Amino acid sequence: MMTRLTRRAALLGGAGALLSGCASKFRSYDGPAVTRLRLFKGDRLLALEGTRRTLRTYPIGLGFAPVGHKQFEGDGRTPEGSYVIDRRNPDSKFHLSIGISYPNATDVAYAAAAGRHPGSDIFIHGGPRSGLDPMNVRDWTAGCIAVTDRQIEEIYAMVRDGTPIDIHA
């Protein structure tokens, strides 16, 4: 009886350890390099491009006021233009996130001329933690690009800091 319990405990413990390893939000990627991201706001589509082809596409959600280029903090718009992936946050309150280099010098100058702040902290991120924002609304962020948690895990693994991102209307 003791041998049976020990064997069962060992098997269950091993299975539990294996499954907990599968639950990690950090994935690995060893495919072709992502050389550019292209985001099409009107189509709600993010494309990860390689040197020869599109590697992956993802449906996205945008800021709560998605039409037009982000101009000021709090306007709910997602930026348009050419930027760079410039940071990552493994402890994001939105599962995982990768940062976009908004605002650039033009964005800062435009907002300053109007006596306003351009905003900052624009990310591609997963869904919110329970109780923060509704996921049943497509465009719910403050200006970021939202994907599912599973999708941001893939994107986080595939995209390196310094990768260009072009955001189109």
C-alpha positions as a printed Julia matrix, in Angstrom:
169×3 Matrix{Float64}:
   0.0    0.0     0.0
   2.81   2.42    0.91
   4.55   1.72   -2.43
   1.33   2.43   -4.31
   0.81   5.76   -2.52
   4.42   6.78   -3.06
   4.3    5.91   -6.75
   0.95   7.69   -7.17
   2.25  10.76   -5.32
   5.36  10.82   -7.48
   3.33  10.51  -10.7
   0.86  13.2    -9.66
   3.65  15.49   -8.48
   5.54  15.03  -11.76
   2.4   15.7   -13.8
   1.7   18.81  -11.74
   5.22  20.11  -12.27
   4.97  19.45  -16.0
   1.62  21.23  -16.29
   2.78  24.21  -14.25
   5.69  24.62  -16.68
   3.18  24.78  -19.54
   1.33  27.59  -17.82
   4.24  30.05  -18.02
   3.52  33.29  -19.81
   7.09  33.31  -21.13
   7.36  31.41  -24.37
  10.32  30.75  -26.61
  10.58  31.37  -30.33
  13.25  30.08  -32.71
  11.69  30.92  -36.08
  12.59  33.65  -38.57
  13.36  37.06  -37.11
  10.59  39.64  -36.96
  12.01  42.6   -38.9
   9.02  44.96  -38.76
   5.54  45.27  -37.29
   2.75  46.8   -39.36
  -0.44  47.84  -37.65
  -3.56  48.68  -39.66
  -5.96  50.51  -37.37
  -8.9   50.52  -39.77
  -8.65  46.77  -40.28
  -7.85  46.13  -36.57
  -4.88  44.01  -37.65
  -1.28  43.65  -36.46
   1.18  41.94  -38.82
   4.59  40.64  -37.76
   6.82  40.74  -40.83
   9.96  38.76  -41.57
  12.46  39.43  -44.34
  10.54  37.34  -46.89
   6.95  37.12  -45.67
   4.36  37.92  -43.04
   5.04  35.6   -40.12
   1.85  36.14  -38.09
  -1.21  38.38  -37.98
  -3.39  39.21  -35.0
  -6.75  40.93  -34.58
  -6.42  43.9   -32.22
  -8.33  46.35  -30.09
  -7.38  50.03  -29.91
  -7.97  53.1   -27.8
 -11.54  54.03  -26.92
 -11.47  56.8   -29.58
  -9.63  54.96  -32.35
 -10.01  57.34  -35.32
  -7.11  59.71  -35.91
  -3.56  60.07  -34.62
  -2.94  60.36  -30.89
  -2.3   64.01  -30.08
  -2.78  64.51  -26.37
  -2.75  62.57  -23.15
  -6.2   61.17  -22.42
  -7.61  61.48  -25.95
  -8.11  57.7   -26.23
  -6.43  57.53  -29.61
  -3.76  55.12  -30.78
  -0.76  56.81  -32.47
  -0.15  56.68  -36.23
   3.29  56.84  -37.79
   6.66  55.15  -37.54
   7.98  54.15  -34.14
  10.18  51.46  -32.57
   9.59  48.75  -30.0
  11.67  50.2   -27.17
  10.93  48.28  -23.97
   9.11  45.34  -22.45
   7.27  44.87  -19.2
   7.08  41.3   -17.89
   5.13  42.52  -14.84
   2.49  44.5   -16.75
  -0.96  44.7   -15.2
  -2.07  43.68  -18.71
  -0.4   40.23  -18.58
   2.7   41.15  -20.67
   3.46  44.25  -22.71
   5.97  45.66  -25.19
   6.43  49.41  -25.45
   6.2   51.67  -28.48
   8.47  54.73  -28.68
   5.58  57.2   -28.73
   5.86  60.17  -28.41
   8.5   61.11  -30.96
   9.88  64.64  -31.39
   7.05  65.67  -33.75
   4.4   64.4   -31.32
   6.01  66.32  -28.43
   6.27  69.54  -30.47
   2.65  69.37  -31.62
   1.34  68.89  -28.1
   3.64  71.58  -26.68
   2.4   74.08  -29.29
  -1.12  73.46  -27.99
   0.03  73.73  -24.37
  -0.76  70.07  -23.75
   1.07  66.82  -22.92
   1.3   64.25  -25.76
   0.77  61.28  -23.46
   3.09  58.31  -23.19
   3.24  54.65  -22.22
   1.79  53.23  -25.42
   2.09  49.44  -25.41
   0.99  46.31  -27.19
  -0.45  44.25  -24.35
  -2.73  41.44  -23.32
  -6.02  41.61  -21.54
  -6.49  43.29  -18.2
  -6.56  41.52  -14.88
 -10.0   40.82  -13.47
 -12.08  43.86  -12.69
 -10.06  46.47  -14.58
 -11.58  46.97  -18.03
 -14.29  45.17  -20.0
 -13.01  42.71  -22.58
 -16.37  42.59  -24.34
 -15.63  45.98  -25.9
 -13.27  45.94  -28.89
 -11.66  49.36  -28.45
 -11.23  49.77  -24.72
  -7.65  50.89  -24.04
  -6.43  54.41  -23.3
  -4.52  54.37  -26.62
  -2.64  51.07  -26.5
  -3.0   48.05  -28.77
  -4.75  45.11  -27.12
  -4.49  41.43  -28.03
  -5.38  38.3   -26.07
  -3.07  37.03  -23.36
  -2.06  34.04  -25.51
  -1.27  36.36  -28.44
   0.88  38.75  -26.38
   2.84  35.73  -25.13
   3.7   34.9   -28.77
   4.41  38.52  -29.7
   6.56  39.05  -26.59
   8.66  36.0   -27.55
   8.96  36.93  -31.24
   9.57  40.7   -31.21
  12.86  42.21  -30.04
  13.5   45.71  -28.75
  14.57  47.96  -31.63
  12.09  46.44  -34.1
  10.36  49.14  -36.19
   6.57  49.45  -36.07
   4.53  51.33  -38.65
   1.03  52.27  -37.51
  -1.36  53.09  -40.36
  -4.83  54.6   -40.23
